[in-house]
Amino acid sequence: MRRKILGRLGPGILLIAIMLTIGSGGQVRRGYPTPPTPSDREEAQKSPEPRLPFPRMEGVALEREAKEMAALAATIPGDIEQMKKGLLPSDALDKLKRIEKLSKHLRGQIHR
């Protein structure tokens, strides 16, 4: 008697399992959704300014400044060691100010 019940339910259970697996395929996303259009017409007409892939720079001058900044930064750990011993190198603050000035200039040129 059990075999008759399982024999009758078997194809039904198989059919339900197939339907569940096929029905779940609609939940798969393909790509990203498109954003809604802006409600303000002026905003829709404005397009962002295209940015150049590489900013305009004076290559030689900026490279020179970057090397100078790296050389100054390399001397700072030695100055810190001197400060730990109680000695303040006279040019330590000037070096830090120069590094700060160079980094601001380089950042400004790259950010354009």
Contacts in CASP RR format, 6 or more apart in sequence:
PFRMAT RR
TARGET T0000
AUTHOR 0000-0000-0000
METHOD contacts of the structure
MODEL  1
MRRKILGRLGPGILLIAIMLTIGSGGQVRRGYPTPPTPSDREEAQKSPEP
RLPFPRMEGVALEREAKEMAALAATIPGDIEQMKKGLLPSDALDKLKRIE
KLSKHLRGQIHR
37 44 0 8 1.000
38 44 0 8 1.000
55 109 0 8 1.000
55 110 0 8 1.000
55 111 0 8 1.000
55 112 0 8 1.000
56 112 0 8 1.000
57 109 0 8 1.000
57 110 0 8 1.000
58 109 0 8 1.000
62 106 0 8 1.000
62 109 0 8 1.000
65 102 0 8 1.000
65 105 0 8 1.000
65 106 0 8 1.000
66 102 0 8 1.000
66 106 0 8 1.000
68 98 0 8 1.000
68 102 0 8 1.000
69 98 0 8 1.000
69 99 0 8 1.000
69 102 0 8 1.000
69 103 0 8 1.000
69 106 0 8 1.000
72 95 0 8 1.000
72 98 0 8 1.000
72 99 0 8 1.000
72 102 0 8 1.000
73 99 0 8 1.000
75 95 0 8 1.000
76 92 0 8 1.000
76 95 0 8 1.000
76 96 0 8 1.000
76 99 0 8 1.000
79 89 0 8 1.000
79 92 0 8 1.000
79 95 0 8 1.000
82 88 0 8 1.000
82 89 0 8 1.000
82 92 0 8 1.000
83 89 0 8 1.000
83 92 0 8 1.000
END
